[in-house]
Amino acid sequence: MDIYQQIWDADQTGSGVKPILDSQDGDSGQGYVKVAAVATGERDFKVLPEVQIPASKMRTYDLVRALFDNYALDEADPEVETPQEREEVHNLLSAIVDSAPMQVARRYVEESTNTVVTSERWYSTLLELWFRRFSQGGDPELSGFEHVFVGEQEGAKVQGYHFWYKYYLDDGLASTIDRHRLPGFKDDGIIYLRGKYGNGQENFPESVTISFQWEAPDYERGATRPLTKPIGGFFVGCSVEGLMAIGAVRAHIGARAPKEAVINGARYDLKMFRSANNQNIRTFYPVYLGPAGDNTNASSGGTTRPDVEQSPVAITVDSPVRIIAALVNPLGDDEGKETVTLINTGSANVSLEGWFLLDAMNNRYVLSDQSNVMAPAATTSITLPKNSIQLSNKGGEIRLLNRDGQVVHRVSYTKGQAQEQGRTLIF
């Protein structure tokens, strides 16, 4: 399966919402966003006329929204980052680093590079790719996050701006963001100009290609500026963590991921431009190529890595149950003394009936002796018997799967972390 489709599917089990055509009915429990590809001729035409995001999925949307007013509009202007803004970045990354789409992305990078990527290392990777500032072309302080998720000014044009939720907020819902310091700012900051579709893109609600005007807020000057996006495209329905996971895989030099994606029956060229030193994302957006048809593996770079042995696809889903600790290297002999500790981070009971743990060699231990139900905030420590899963002292991974065989959480650790006997590793 295409790695990008895997990330997309994992995101849909978490904060992602389903993109559907305007003529279709949505499931409010799952969440949905309606896409109207063909304009009606009205000046206030809405590309995304209806969005339903369940309260259970709103957390990362709220966290990413808090970052939208942190940046200077003109890409030539310097940036001043406050402690509060740094905390907002940390809050977002902490919330998404172990999300379902990020788990899929991280494991792909591990397998492609044959290295262990701990949660801390993945956090640093996301920080470097998306948030670290760099200078380029005379612009002093650029970042991939600002360009892709927020949008920037270059003269009279919009640069970047490839996040559907940002577009949705600006297109009539800007009052949900604190913009009182911009006198005369209008809640509806988008004027739709035209759709730019071909080869059946209007039949695939997962993406749009449009031209629009944006009444852009310039917080540094306390004003707004009318800017134009002559042509722009973005995925629809993926969460901030889903889009960042796809972009991180595409941008990772060592992973050498495919340049094209097949998502829900459509092919996309994943345009990726990096900073001059290849350490940061400059921009990232999809270009629709057409229905997948028989061209799933016809891209430049393909949709799989032929030089990397592909593991069987294990579906990764979002879950409140997490692995928070493990005693990998007990004092004395390891057998019968290794432990794995779980926590229920959610607000509802979770049944663990039929759940199991896997080690790096796919050895299995069924949680048959554990309580069937974990209450909110409850933890449980599992002692691994002999001849079950083995937590190697040379580094490895632990996966937690539900009764349907879906991965709900995975952690990895290095040889260096496992060297000290009796030390409990915290994930």
C-alpha positions in Angstrom: 0.0 0.0 0.0 1.2 3.5 -0.8 2.8 5.0 2.3 0.9 8.2 1.9 -2.4 6.3 1.8 -1.4 4.6 5.0 -0.8 7.9 6.6 -4.1 9.3 5.3 -6.0 6.3 6.6 -4.4 6.5 10.0 -5.2 10.2 10.2 -8.9 9.4 9.5 -9.0 7.3 12.7 -7.7 10.3 14.6 -8.3 14.0 13.9 -8.8 13.8 10.2 -12.3 14.3 8.8 -13.7 12.8 5.7 -13.8 14.9 2.6 -17.0 14.4 0.6 -18.7 16.0 -2.4 -21.2 18.7 -1.8 -24.0 16.4 -2.9 -23.2 13.7 -0.4 -24.3 13.2 3.2 -21.7 13.2 5.9 -21.3 11.3 9.2 -21.2 13.9 12.0 -19.7 11.3 14.3 -16.7 10.7 12.1 -16.6 14.3 10.9 -16.7 15.6 7.4 -15.9 18.5 5.1 -18.0 19.1 2.0 -16.2 20.2 -1.2 -18.0 22.1 -3.9 -15.7 22.0 -6.9 -17.9 23.7 -9.5 -18.6 27.4 -8.8 -22.2 28.7 -8.9 -21.1 32.2 -10.1 -21.8 33.8 -6.8 -19.1 36.2 -5.4 -19.2 34.5 -2.0 -19.1 31.0 -3.3 -17.8 28.6 -0.7 -15.4 25.8 -1.8 -15.9 24.2 1.6 -19.5 25.0 2.3 -20.0 22.7 5.3 -17.6 21.3 7.9 -18.3 19.1 10.9 -15.5 18.4 13.3 -16.6 16.3 16.3 -15.5 17.8 19.7 -13.4 14.7 20.3 -11.2 15.7 17.3 -10.9 19.4 17.9 -7.9 19.4 20.1 -5.2 19.7 17.4 -7.3 22.1 15.3 -7.4 24.4 18.3 -3.7 24.0 18.9 -2.7 24.8 15.3 -5.1 27.7 15.2 -3.2 29.3 18.2 -0.1 29.6 15.9 -1.8 31.4 13.0 -1.1 34.9 14.4 2.5 34.2 15.4 4.1 35.3 12.1 4.9 38.4 10.2 2.9 38.5 7.0 5.6 39.8 4.6 8.2 37.0 4.1 10.9 39.7 3.9 10.2 40.9 7.5 12.1 39.5 10.5 10.3 37.3 13.0 10.1 37.9 16.8 9.3 34.7 18.6 7.9 35.2 22.2 8.1 32.6 24.9 4.4 32.1 24.6 4.7 31.4 20.9 7.5 28.8 21.6 5.2 27.2 24.1 2.4 27.0 21.5 4.7 25.2 19.1 5.7 22.8 21.8 2.1 22.1 22.8 1.2 21.3 19.2 4.2 19.0 18.6 3.7 17.2 21.9 0.1 16.5 21.0 0.8 15.1 17.6 4.2 13.4 17.9 2.7 10.0 18.8 -0.6 10.4 16.8 -1.6 7.6 14.5 -0.4 9.2 11.2 2.9 10.2 12.9 3.4 6.6 14.0 3.1 5.4 10.4 5.4 8.1 9.2 8.0 7.4 11.8 8.1 3.6 11.2 8.5 4.2 7.4 11.5 6.4 8.1 13.0 3.8 10.5 12.6 1.0 8.0 13.9 3.1 5.1 17.0 4.3 6.9 17.5 1.2 9.1 17.7 3.4 12.2 15.8 3.7 15.5 13.8 6.8 15.7 12.7 7.5 19.3 9.8 9.8 20.1 12.3 12.4 21.2 14.2 12.2 17.9 11.0 12.4 15.9 9.9 15.5 17.8 13.3 17.0 16.9 12.8 16.0 13.3 9.4 17.7 13.1 10.8 20.8 14.8 13.7 21.0 12.4 11.7 20.3 9.2 8.7 22.5 9.9 9.6 25.2 12.5 13.3 25.9 12.3 13.9 29.2 10.7 16.3 29.8 7.8 17.2 32.5 5.3 16.8 32.2 1.6 16.7 34.5 -1.4 17.1 37.6 0.8 14.3 36.6 3.1 15.7 36.4 6.6 13.5 34.1 8.7 11.4 31.6 6.8 9.8 28.4 8.0 7.9 25.6 6.4 5.1 25.7 8.9 4.4 29.4 8.3 4.6 29.0 4.5 2.4 25.9 4.2 -0.1 26.3 7.1 -0.4 30.1 7.4 0.6 31.8 4.1 3.0 34.7 3.4 3.1 37.9 1.4 5.4 38.4 -1.6 4.4 41.7 -3.1 0.7 41.5 -4.0 0.7 37.7 -4.0 0.0 35.0 -1.5 2.9 32.5 -1.1 2.2 29.1 0.3 -1.2 28.7 2.1 -1.8 25.0 1.7 -3.9 24.0 4.7 -7.6 23.5 4.2 -8.7 24.3 7.7 -6.9 27.7 7.6 -8.8 28.5 4.3 -12.1 27.4 5.9 -11.6 29.7 8.9 -10.6 32.7 6.7 -13.5 32.0 4.4 -16.2 33.4 6.7 -15.1 32.2 10.1 -12.3 34.5 11.0 -14.2 35.8 13.9 -13.3 32.6 15.8 -9.7 33.9 15.9 -8.7 36.9 18.1 -8.1 39.6 15.5 -9.5 42.6 17.5 -6.2 44.4 17.0 -6.9 44.7 13.3 -9.4 47.6 12.8 -11.9 47.0 10.1 -11.0 43.4 9.6 -13.8 41.4 7.9 -14.7 38.0 9.1 -14.9 36.8 5.5 -11.3 37.2 4.3 -11.6 35.1 1.2 -12.9 36.0 -2.3 -13.1 32.9 -4.5 -12.0 33.6 -8.1 -12.1 30.4 -10.0 -11.5 26.6 -9.8 -8.7 25.2 -11.9 -9.7 21.6 -12.5 -8.9 19.1 -15.2 -8.9 15.3 -15.8 -11.7 14.7 -13.3 -10.3 16.4 -10.2 -13.8 17.7 -9.3 -14.8 14.0 -8.6 -12.1 13.7 -5.9 -12.9 15.8 -2.8 -9.6 15.0 -1.2 -8.0 18.0 -2.9 -8.8 21.4 -4.6 -7.0 23.6 -7.0 -8.3 27.2 -7.0 -7.5 30.9 -7.4 -8.6 33.3 -4.7 -8.0 36.7 -3.0 -7.2 36.9 0.7 -7.7 39.8 3.0 -4.5 39.0 4.9 -4.0 40.1 8.5 -0.7 41.9 9.0 -0.3 41.8 12.8 3.0 43.6 12.9 1.4 46.7 11.3 -2.1 46.4 12.6 -3.6 46.3 9.2 -4.9 44.0 6.5 -3.6 43.6 3.0 -5.5 42.3 -0.1 -3.4 39.5 -1.7 -4.0 37.2 -4.6 -3.3 33.5 -5.0 -3.2 33.0 -8.8 -3.3 29.3 -8.3 -3.0 27.1 -5.3 -3.8 23.6 -4.2 -4.3 21.8 -0.9 -5.5 18.5 0.5 -8.9 18.5 2.2 -9.8 16.7 5.4 -6.4 15.8 6.8 -5.5 17.2 10.2 -2.4 19.2 10.9 -0.7 16.0 12.1 -1.8 14.2 9.0 -0.4 16.8 6.6 2.8 17.3 8.6 3.3 13.5 8.6 2.9 13.2 4.8 5.2 16.2 4.4 7.8 14.9 6.8 8.1 11.6 5.0 8.3 13.3 1.6 10.9 15.7 2.9 13.1 13.2 4.7 16.4 12.9 2.7 17.3 9.5 4.1 13.9 7.9 3.6 13.9 8.8 -0.1 10.1 8.5 -0.2 8.1 8.5 -3.4 7.5 11.8 -5.1 4.0 10.8 -6.1 1.1 9.6 -4.0 -2.1 7.6 -4.6 -4.8 8.6 -2.2 -8.4 7.3 -2.4 -8.1 6.6 -6.1 -6.3 9.8 -7.3 -2.7 10.4 -8.1 -0.8 13.4 -6.9 2.6 14.9 -7.5 3.8 15.9 -4.0 5.7 19.1 -4.7 8.5 19.5 -2.1 11.1 22.3 -2.0 13.6 22.4 0.9 15.9 25.1 2.2 19.3 25.4 0.6 20.9 23.1 3.2 18.1 20.5 2.8 17.4 20.7 6.5 14.0 22.5 6.4 10.8 22.5 4.4 10.4 25.5 2.2 7.0 24.5 0.7 4.9 21.4 0.2 1.7 21.0 -1.7 -0.1 18.4 -3.9 -0.7 18.7 -7.6 -3.5 16.5 -8.9 -2.4 14.2 -11.8 -5.5 12.2 -12.5 -7.3 9.0 -11.5 -5.0 6.3 -10.3 -6.2 3.7 -12.9 -3.4 1.4 -13.7 -0.7 3.9 -13.0 -0.3 3.3 -9.3 3.4 2.5 -9.7 4.0 4.7 -12.8 5.4 7.7 -11.0 8.9 9.0 -11.0 10.2 7.4 -7.9 7.2 5.0 -7.7 4.9 4.5 -4.8 7.1 1.9 -3.1 10.8 1.7 -2.4 12.0 -1.2 -4.5 15.3 -1.3 -2.5 13.6 -1.5 0.9 12.0 -4.6 2.1 8.4 -3.6 2.8 6.9 -5.0 6.0 3.3 -6.3 5.9 1.0 -3.3 6.3 -0.4 -3.1 9.8 -3.2 -0.6 10.1 -2.5 2.1 12.7 -5.4 3.8 14.5 -5.8 6.5 17.0 -6.3 5.3 20.6 -6.1 6.9 24.1 -4.1 3.9 25.4 -0.4 4.5 25.3 2.8 2.7 26.3 4.4 5.0 28.7 7.3 3.0 30.2 9.2 -0.3 30.0 11.8 -2.1 32.0 13.9 -3.4 29.2 17.1 -4.4 31.1 16.2 -5.6 34.6 18.7 -6.3 37.3 20.1 -9.8 36.8 18.5 -12.1 34.3 16.0 -10.5 32.0 13.6 -13.4 31.5 10.4 -13.0 33.5 11.3 -9.6 34.8 10.8 -7.2 31.9 7.7 -5.0 32.2 5.6 -2.7 30.0 3.4 0.0 31.5 0.2 1.3 29.8 -1.9 4.3 30.6 -5.4 5.3 29.4 -5.1 9.0 28.5 -8.8 9.3 27.5 -11.9 10.2 29.4 -13.7 6.9 28.9 -13.2 3.3 29.9 -11.3 1.1 27.3 -11.6 -2.6 27.1 -8.3 -4.5 26.6 -9.9 -7.8 25.9 -7.9 -9.5 23.1 -5.2 -6.8 23.0 -1.6 -7.9 22.6 2.0 -6.7 22.5 4.5 -7.3 19.7 8.3 -7.0 19.8 10.6 -6.1 17.0 10.6 -9.8 15.8 6.8 -9.9 15.9 6.7 -12.2 18.9 3.3 -11.8 20.6 2.0 -11.6 24.1 -1.7 -11.5 24.6 -2.9 -9.4 27.6 -5.0 -12.2 28.9 -4.1 -11.6 32.6 -4.9 -7.9 32.5 -8.1 -6.3 33.6 -10.6 -6.2 30.8 -11.3 -2.5 31.3 -8.9 0.4 31.9 -10.6 3.4 33.5 -9.6 7.0 32.6 -6.1 7.9 33.9 -5.5 4.3 35.0 -2.2 2.6 34.5 -1.3 -1.1 34.4 2.1 -2.7 34.5 2.5 -5.9 32.6 5.2 -8.4 33.6 6.3 -10.3 30.5 6.7 -14.1 31.2 9.4 -16.2 29.7 9.1 -17.2 26.1 6.8 -14.3 25.2 8.0 -11.1 23.7 11.7 -10.1 24.2 12.8 -6.6 24.8 16.3 -6.6 23.4 19.0 -4.7 25.2 20.5 -3.7 21.8 17.5 -1.5 21.0 14.1 -2.3 19.6 10.5 -1.5 19.5 7.3 -2.4 21.4 3.9 -2.3 19.6 0.4 -2.4 21.3 -2.4 -3.8 19.1 -6.1 -4.1 19.7 -8.2 -7.2 19.3 -8.6 -6.4 15.5 -4.8 -6.5 15.0 -4.6 -2.7 14.6 -1.6 -0.9 16.0 -2.7 1.6 18.6 0.7 2.7 19.8 4.4 1.9 19.2 7.5 3.0 20.9 11.2 2.5 20.1 14.4 2.7 22.1 18.1 2.7 21.4 20.9 0.4 22.6 22.3 3.3 24.6 19.0 3.8 26.5 18.8 0.1 27.4 22.4 -0.2 28.7 21.7 0.6 32.4 20.4 -2.3 34.3 17.3 -1.7 36.3 16.4 1.6 34.6 12.8 2.1 33.5 12.6 3.8 30.2 9.9 6.5 29.9 8.3 7.1 26.5 
